[in-house]
Amino acid sequence: MTSHRPASVIIMAAGQGTRMKSALPKVLHEIGGRTLVGHAVVAARALAPEHLVVVVGTGRELVEAHLAEVDPGVRTAVQEQQLGTGDAVRSGLTAVPADFDGTVVVTSGDVPLLEAETLKELVAEHERSGNAITVLSARVPDPTGYGRIIPGDDGSVAAIVEHKDASPEQRRIDEINAGIYAFDAATLRDGLTRITTDNAQGELYLTDVLAIAKSDGKRVGAYVTEDAMQTEGVNDRVQLATLRAELNRRTLDTLMRAGVTVVDPNTTWVDSTVTLDRDVTLLPNTQLHGATKVATGATIGPDTTLTDIEVGEGATIIRTHGFGAVIGAGASVGPFAYLRPGTTLGVKGKIGTFVETKNAAIADGAKVPHLTYAGDATIGEGANIGAGTIFANYDGVNKFHSTIGKYSFVGSNSVLIAPADIADGAYIAAGSAIDTPVGPGEIAIARVRQRNIKGWVARKRAGTKTAKAAEEALQGDTGEKDQREARP
């Protein structure tokens, strides 16, 4: 059985993208957790091509660095000048062996909704029909600006005519060229040597290769996708926002049909790189980014943004921002928590209200319930960190790690001066500043004994409302004392 594996995929990504009005190359703008060119690479890679080439141009150093990060197996080719799509593909062919044979798929780096399945169907149709060239096309209500597919009498493609070169009759055709093709390698190589700049733009059109193939008696066909949105490209930030919203809608639709509850799709954003298991619930104003993974039964939101977070079964995260953390099964986070990289929370653990964590390993059943900064810390199983506790991990030059033993208790408003070492089953009295180790079963009290200085307000704050209130209170106390002493 034919595998429909193409010999090469060439992604055109060398355009200047001037309408984006950005210092960043157009193909590096992101939607749905990937750059535009990143989406193109993922779709192309699903074909398992022998060679995958991205043609770069403007800002190529940035694009090449990005590609090396997301897919080190991608080859790049440089289009030195913007001389049209034909020149771009000709540049791309320089990155593959000159004698390779088979099918060459040509696609674009700014069509982020294009799915791998559509490319597979294009290649399958190309090989099944024995075409020299197969064009991906779509029917759209407003074809203005697009190249038109001119049908042949035998159902093949007679020609593709660019909008600026089209006659009024041709402009009424609603079937457009998506700019994505499957070529016989020999036909492509030969055609690229014969195209010219004799057109309105003065460029080398890749579509002219189709006309050359037709004149040589070769068959050119089209594969019409019913999902025209997959062919939409990005040229400015308005189109970027439109496709971002559409990609998110499609992502949420897929998730909901797979068993995820999304309470308010209008305010929920999930990257296409995120993994959600069945029976996850997403509450309004939730954003999930990057490599976030959420296990079954977990509830996220409302008002929560998580990036590269792993969430265990049945966990709840409410009104929280988090990056690079791991949350255990049955654990709870928030509201108003801030999870920084290196945070791990164990099974049925708790990170509560107005708590910030960083590089903190919080074991099973341990609790950091409120108003705490826990940075560079290991907190043992079942330990309880009282409200207002600060892990003072930074001395102005270096950071140090602190350890809290299992089932230890840290009283409210304590400061643990790193490297603090609190053993298993120890207590820290409220309001303590701890700078020496505490042994198992010990209680550490590190605070000044309270001293009340009588008459201080009258002497130091005379004439204030505070002094008046104190004087009235003292007079009231004196009156009550006199009444008690006068009783028989």
C-alpha positions in Angstrom: 0.0 0.0 0.0 1.3 3.4 -0.9 2.5 5.4 2.0 2.1 8.8 0.3 5.4 9.9 1.9 6.7 12.9 -0.1 10.3 13.2 -1.0 10.5 16.8 0.1 8.4 19.6 1.7 9.4 23.2 1.0 7.9 25.9 3.2 8.0 29.4 1.8 8.8 31.7 4.8 11.0 34.4 3.3 8.5 37.2 2.9 9.1 40.7 4.4 5.7 40.9 6.1 5.7 44.7 5.9 2.0 45.0 6.6 2.6 43.5 10.1 4.6 46.7 10.9 6.8 44.7 13.2 10.5 44.3 13.9 9.8 40.6 14.3 9.6 38.6 11.1 6.0 37.8 10.2 6.4 34.0 10.5 7.6 34.4 14.1 4.4 35.9 15.3 2.5 33.4 17.5 -1.0 32.1 17.6 -2.2 29.1 19.7 1.1 28.4 21.3 3.2 28.2 18.1 4.7 30.7 15.7 3.1 30.8 12.2 6.1 28.9 10.8 5.9 26.5 13.7 2.4 25.5 12.7 3.6 25.0 9.1 6.5 22.8 10.3 4.2 20.6 12.5 1.8 20.1 9.6 4.6 19.3 7.2 6.4 17.0 9.6 3.3 14.8 9.9 4.0 13.8 6.3 7.3 12.3 7.3 9.2 13.8 4.3 12.7 12.7 3.4 13.6 16.4 3.4 11.9 19.3 5.1 13.1 22.8 4.0 12.1 26.2 5.1 13.0 29.1 2.8 14.1 32.1 4.8 14.8 35.7 3.9 14.0 38.7 6.0 15.2 38.3 9.6 16.6 34.9 8.7 18.9 34.7 11.7 15.9 34.9 14.0 13.9 32.4 12.0 16.8 29.9 11.7 17.4 30.1 15.5 13.7 29.5 16.2 13.6 26.5 13.8 16.7 25.0 15.4 14.9 25.1 18.7 11.5 23.7 17.6 12.7 21.2 15.0 16.4 20.7 14.7 15.9 18.4 11.7 14.6 21.2 9.5 16.9 22.5 6.7 16.9 26.1 5.7 17.6 27.8 2.3 18.0 31.5 1.8 16.1 33.5 -0.7 18.4 36.5 -1.1 15.9 38.7 -3.0 12.1 38.8 -3.0 11.7 37.7 -6.6 8.5 35.8 -6.2 7.2 32.3 -5.3 9.0 30.6 -8.1 12.3 32.0 -6.9 11.5 31.0 -3.4 11.0 27.4 -4.3 14.0 27.4 -6.6 16.0 28.6 -3.5 14.5 25.8 -1.5 15.5 23.1 -3.9 19.2 24.1 -3.3 18.9 22.5 0.2 18.0 19.0 -1.1 19.9 16.6 -3.3 19.8 17.6 -7.0 18.8 14.1 -8.2 16.0 13.3 -5.7 12.8 11.9 -7.2 9.2 11.7 -6.0 6.6 14.2 -4.8 7.5 17.7 -3.6 5.0 19.5 -1.4 5.2 23.3 -1.4 3.4 25.1 1.3 3.6 28.5 3.1 4.8 29.6 6.5 1.9 32.0 7.1 -1.1 29.6 6.9 -1.4 28.4 10.5 -4.8 26.7 10.2 -3.6 24.2 7.6 -3.9 20.7 9.0 -1.6 17.8 8.4 -4.6 15.7 7.3 -5.3 18.1 4.5 -1.7 17.8 3.3 -1.9 14.1 3.4 -5.1 14.1 1.3 -3.5 16.4 -1.2 -0.5 14.1 -1.6 -2.8 11.0 -1.8 -4.9 12.7 -4.5 -1.8 13.7 -6.4 -0.4 10.2 -6.5 -3.8 8.5 -7.0 -4.6 10.7 -10.1 -1.1 10.5 -11.6 -0.9 14.3 -11.8 2.3 16.1 -12.6 1.1 18.9 -10.4 -1.8 19.0 -7.9 -3.1 22.3 -6.5 -4.8 22.7 -3.2 -7.9 24.9 -3.8 -11.0 26.2 -2.1 -14.2 28.0 -2.9 -14.7 31.3 -1.1 -17.4 33.9 -1.2 -15.0 36.7 -1.9 -12.1 35.6 -4.1 -10.7 39.2 -4.5 -6.9 39.2 -4.4 -6.5 35.4 -5.0 -5.3 33.5 -8.0 -8.2 31.8 -9.8 -8.4 28.2 -10.8 -9.3 28.0 -14.5 -11.0 24.6 -15.1 -10.2 22.5 -18.1 -12.8 20.5 -20.1 -11.6 17.2 -18.7 -11.9 18.3 -15.0 -8.2 19.1 -14.7 -6.8 22.6 -14.1 -6.2 24.5 -17.3 -4.4 27.4 -15.6 -4.0 29.6 -12.5 -4.4 33.3 -13.2 -3.3 35.8 -10.6 -6.0 38.4 -9.7 -4.1 41.3 -11.2 -3.7 39.4 -14.4 -7.2 38.0 -14.6 -9.9 39.1 -17.0 -13.3 40.3 -15.6 -14.8 36.9 -16.5 -12.0 35.1 -14.7 -12.4 37.2 -11.7 -15.9 35.9 -11.2 -14.5 32.4 -10.6 -14.8 31.6 -6.9 -12.3 28.7 -6.8 -9.0 30.0 -5.6 -5.5 28.8 -5.4 -4.4 28.2 -1.8 -0.7 28.5 -2.7 -0.1 24.9 -1.7 1.0 22.3 -4.2 2.2 18.7 -4.8 4.7 18.5 -7.6 6.4 15.7 -9.5 10.0 16.5 -8.7 11.2 16.4 -12.3 8.3 18.6 -13.5 9.1 21.1 -10.8 12.8 21.3 -11.6 12.2 21.6 -15.3 9.5 24.2 -15.0 11.6 26.4 -12.7 14.2 26.7 -15.3 11.7 28.0 -17.9 9.6 30.6 -16.0 10.0 34.3 -16.7 9.1 37.6 -15.1 6.6 38.5 -17.9 3.7 39.5 -15.6 2.1 42.4 -13.8 4.4 42.0 -10.8 7.6 41.4 -12.6 8.2 38.3 -10.5 8.8 34.6 -11.0 5.4 33.0 -10.4 5.4 29.4 -9.2 2.0 29.1 -10.9 3.7 29.5 -14.3 5.2 26.0 -13.8 1.6 24.7 -14.1 1.2 26.4 -17.5 4.5 24.9 -18.7 3.5 21.5 -17.5 0.2 21.8 -19.4 1.9 22.9 -22.5 4.1 19.8 -22.3 1.0 17.6 -22.2 1.2 16.8 -18.5 -1.9 16.6 -16.3 -2.5 19.3 -13.6 -5.3 18.7 -11.1 -6.8 20.2 -8.0 -7.8 18.9 -4.6 -10.6 21.1 -3.3 -10.7 21.4 0.5 -14.2 22.1 2.0 -12.6 24.0 4.8 -11.5 27.2 3.2 -10.3 28.7 6.5 -7.4 26.3 6.4 -6.1 28.2 3.4 -6.3 31.7 5.0 -2.9 33.4 5.3 -1.7 36.2 7.6 -0.6 39.5 6.2 -1.4 41.9 9.0 -2.3 42.0 12.6 -6.0 42.1 11.9 -5.7 38.8 10.1 -3.5 37.4 12.8 -6.1 38.2 15.4 -8.9 36.7 13.3 -7.0 33.4 12.8 -6.0 33.3 16.4 -9.6 33.4 17.4 -10.6 30.8 14.8 -7.8 28.5 15.9 -8.8 28.8 19.5 -12.5 28.1 18.6 -11.4 25.0 16.8 -9.2 23.9 19.7 -12.0 24.3 22.2 -14.4 22.5 19.9 -12.1 19.5 19.7 -11.6 19.5 23.4 -15.2 19.7 24.3 -16.1 16.9 21.9 -13.4 14.8 23.6 -15.0 15.3 27.0 -13.6 18.6 28.4 -16.1 21.0 29.9 -15.6 24.6 28.8 -18.0 26.8 30.7 -17.5 29.9 28.6 -15.7 29.4 25.3 -15.8 33.2 24.7 -13.4 33.9 27.5 -11.3 30.7 27.4 -8.0 30.4 25.5 -6.2 27.1 25.1 -3.0 26.7 23.0 -2.9 23.9 20.5 0.1 22.6 22.4 -1.9 22.0 25.6 -3.1 18.5 26.6 -6.4 18.1 28.6 -7.8 14.8 29.7 -11.5 13.9 29.8 -13.7 15.5 32.6 -11.4 18.5 33.0 -13.5 21.6 33.7 -12.3 25.1 32.5 -14.1 28.0 34.2 -14.4 31.5 32.6 -11.4 33.7 31.9 -9.0 30.8 31.8 -5.8 30.7 29.7 -3.7 27.6 29.2 -0.4 27.9 27.4 2.7 26.1 26.3 3.1 22.5 27.4 0.4 22.6 30.1 -1.1 19.2 30.9 -4.2 18.7 32.9 -5.3 15.3 34.2 -8.9 14.0 34.4 -11.3 15.6 36.9 -9.2 18.7 37.5 -10.9 22.1 37.6 -9.1 25.2 36.4 -10.3 28.8 36.9 -11.9 31.1 36.9 -9.4 33.9 36.1 -6.4 31.6 35.8 -3.4 31.7 33.5 -1.1 28.6 33.4 2.0 28.2 31.2 3.9 24.9 31.1 2.1 23.5 34.2 1.3 19.9 35.0 -1.9 19.4 36.9 -2.8 16.1 38.5 -6.2 14.3 38.7 -8.9 16.1 40.6 -6.8 19.2 41.5 -8.4 22.6 41.6 -6.7 25.8 40.6 -8.6 29.1 41.1 -7.5 32.7 40.2 -3.9 31.8 39.8 -1.0 32.6 37.6 1.6 29.9 37.1 4.7 29.0 35.1 6.7 25.8 35.1 5.1 24.1 38.1 3.7 20.6 38.9 0.5 20.3 40.9 -0.3 16.9 42.4 -3.5 14.9 42.4 -6.2 16.3 44.6 -4.2 19.4 45.4 -5.7 22.9 45.6 -4.2 26.2 44.6 -5.5 29.7 45.0 -7.2 32.0 44.9 -4.7 34.7 44.1 -1.6 32.4 44.1 1.5 32.9 42.0 3.4 29.8 41.0 6.9 30.4 39.7 9.2 27.9 38.0 10.4 25.0 40.1 7.2 24.7 42.2 6.0 21.2 42.9 2.9 20.6 45.1 2.3 17.0 46.3 -0.9 15.0 46.5 -3.6 16.8 48.4 -1.3 19.6 49.1 -2.4 23.2 49.4 -1.1 26.6 48.1 -3.5 29.2 49.2 -4.5 32.8 49.0 -1.8 35.4 48.3 1.0 32.8 48.3 4.0 33.0 46.0 6.2 30.0 45.4 9.5 29.6 43.5 11.7 26.5 43.4 9.7 25.1 46.2 9.0 21.4 46.7 5.9 21.1 48.8 5.2 17.4 49.7 2.0 15.4 49.9 -0.5 16.9 52.3 1.6 19.9 53.1 -0.1 23.3 53.4 0.9 26.8 52.6 -2.5 28.4 53.1 -2.1 32.2 53.1 0.0 35.3 52.7 3.4 33.5 52.3 6.5 33.7 50.2 8.1 30.2 49.8 11.2 30.5 47.7 14.0 27.9 47.5 12.4 25.6 50.0 11.6 21.9 50.7 8.5 21.5 52.8 7.9 18.0 54.1 4.9 15.8 54.1 2.0 17.2 56.2 3.8 20.3 57.2 1.8 23.5 57.9 3.1 26.9 57.1 1.3 29.7 59.0 0.0 32.9 57.5 2.5 35.6 56.8 5.5 33.3 56.8 8.5 34.5 54.7 11.3 32.3 53.5 14.1 34.8 53.4 16.2 33.1 50.8 18.3 36.0 49.5 21.0 37.8 51.3 21.6 40.4 48.6 24.3 38.3 46.9 23.4 34.6 47.0 20.2 32.5 47.4 20.0 29.7 49.9 17.7 26.8 50.4 15.6 26.0 53.5 14.1 22.7 54.6 11.0 22.1 56.7 10.5 18.6 58.1 7.4 16.5 57.8 4.5 17.4 60.0 6.3 20.4 61.4 4.3 23.6 62.1 5.5 27.1 61.4 3.5 29.8 63.3 2.1 32.8 61.7 4.3 35.8 60.8 7.5 33.9 61.0 10.7 34.6 59.1 12.8 31.6 58.1 16.3 32.9 57.4 17.9 30.6 54.8 19.5 28.2 55.0 16.9 27.3 57.7 16.8 23.7 58.8 13.6 22.7 60.6 13.5 19.0 61.5 10.5 16.6 61.5 7.8 17.2 64.0 9.1 20.6 65.1 7.2 23.8 66.0 8.1 27.4 65.3 6.3 29.9 67.5 4.4 32.7 65.8 6.4 35.8 65.1 9.8 34.1 65.3 12.8 34.9 63.2 14.7 31.6 62.8 18.4 31.5 61.9 19.6 28.3 63.6 18.5 24.7 63.2 15.5 23.3 65.1 15.7 19.7 66.1 12.9 17.0 66.0 10.1 17.7 68.5 11.5 21.1 69.5 9.7 24.4 69.6 11.7 27.4 68.5 10.8 30.8 69.9 12.9 33.7 68.5 11.2 37.0 69.5 11.8 39.8 72.0 9.7 39.6 75.2 6.9 42.2 75.2 7.4 45.3 77.2 4.6 47.9 77.8 5.8 51.5 78.6 3.1 53.4 80.5 2.4 57.0 79.6 4.4 56.9 76.4 1.6 58.3 74.2 0.9 61.2 76.6 4.5 62.2 76.6 5.5 61.5 72.9 2.2 62.2 71.1 0.6 64.8 73.2 -2.3 66.7 71.5 -3.1 64.0 69.0 -6.4 62.1 68.7 -4.6 59.1 69.9 -3.6 60.8 73.1 -7.1 62.1 73.6 -8.5 58.6 73.1 -6.0 57.1 75.6 -6.8 59.8 78.2 -10.5 59.1 77.9 -10.0 55.4 78.2 -7.8 55.9 81.3 -10.4 58.2 82.9 -13.1 55.6 82.2 -11.0 52.9 83.8 -10.5 55.1 86.8 -14.2 55.8 87.2 -15.0 52.1 87.0 -12.4 51.4 89.6 -13.7 54.1 92.0 -17.2 52.6 91.6 -16.0 49.1 92.4 -14.1 50.4 95.5 -17.2 52.3 96.7 -19.4 49.3 96.8 -20.1 47.8 100.2 
